[in-house]
């Protein structure tokens, strides 16, 4: 396990931190109905954390990983919101 993360250049703690924030954000978005404030709060926290990783962490791989996670969450949120508005 350590060799995988040393080869990718992403620390295990950074990987776990961003992945858990991603899972919690997605759980709130898909699992909790009619809790828009909670969803937007977690989305803002996730976006801020990803931006901090992109701006302040050393290593290009961590920055790219954070940017890809941010891109995937924003894209998914936009697609699901658009689909929900069309169904309503």
C-alpha positions in Angstrom: 0.0 0.0 0.0 2.8 2.4 0.9 4.5 1.7 -2.4 1.4 2.6 -4.4 1.1 6.0 -2.7 4.8 6.7 -2.9 4.7 5.9 -6.7 1.7 8.2 -7.3 3.1 11.1 -5.2 -0.1 11.4 -3.2 0.1 11.0 0.5 -2.3 8.5 2.0 -3.7 11.1 4.4 -4.5 13.5 1.5 -6.1 10.7 -0.5 -8.3 9.6 2.5 -9.2 13.1 3.4 -10.4 14.1 -0.1 -12.1 10.8 -0.7 -14.1 10.9 2.6 -15.2 14.5 1.9 -16.3 13.3 -1.6 -18.3 10.4 -0.1 -19.9 12.6 2.6 -20.9 15.2 0.0 -22.4 12.6 -2.3 -24.2 10.9 0.6 -25.8 14.2 1.6 -26.7 15.0 -2.0 -28.3 11.6 -2.9 -29.3 10.3 0.5 -30.9 13.2 2.3 -34.1 14.5 0.7 -35.2 18.1 1.1 -32.1 19.2 3.0 -30.8 21.7 0.5 -29.0 23.7 3.2 -27.0 20.7 4.4 -26.2 19.8 0.8 -24.9 23.2 -0.1 -23.0 23.6 3.1 -21.1 20.3 2.5 -20.6 21.3 -1.2 -19.0 24.6 -0.2 -16.8 22.8 2.4 -15.7 20.3 -0.3 -15.0 23.1 -2.8 -13.0 25.1 -0.3 -11.0 22.0 0.7 -10.2 21.1 -2.9 -9.2 24.7 -3.6 -6.9 24.7 -0.6 -5.3 21.5 -1.8 -4.8 22.9 -5.3 -3.3 26.2 -4.0 -1.3 25.1 -1.0 -0.1 21.5 -1.3 3.2 20.5 -2.7 3.3 18.1 -5.6 1.5 18.2 -8.9 -0.2 14.8 -8.4 -2.1 16.0 -5.3 -3.2 19.1 -7.1 -4.4 17.2 -10.1 -6.3 14.7 -7.9 -8.0 17.5 -6.0 -8.9 19.3 -9.3 -10.4 16.1 -10.7 -12.4 15.4 -7.6 -13.7 19.0 -7.7 -14.5 18.8 -11.3 -16.4 15.5 -10.8 -18.5 16.8 -7.9 -19.4 20.0 -9.7 -20.3 18.2 -12.9 -22.4 15.6 -11.0 -24.2 18.3 -9.0 -25.0 20.3 -12.1 -26.3 17.2 -14.0 -28.5 16.0 -11.1 -29.9 19.4 -10.4 -30.8 19.9 -14.1 -32.5 16.5 -14.2 -34.5 17.2 -11.0 -35.7 20.5 -12.4 -36.8 18.9 -15.6 -38.7 16.2 -13.7 -40.4 18.8 -11.4 
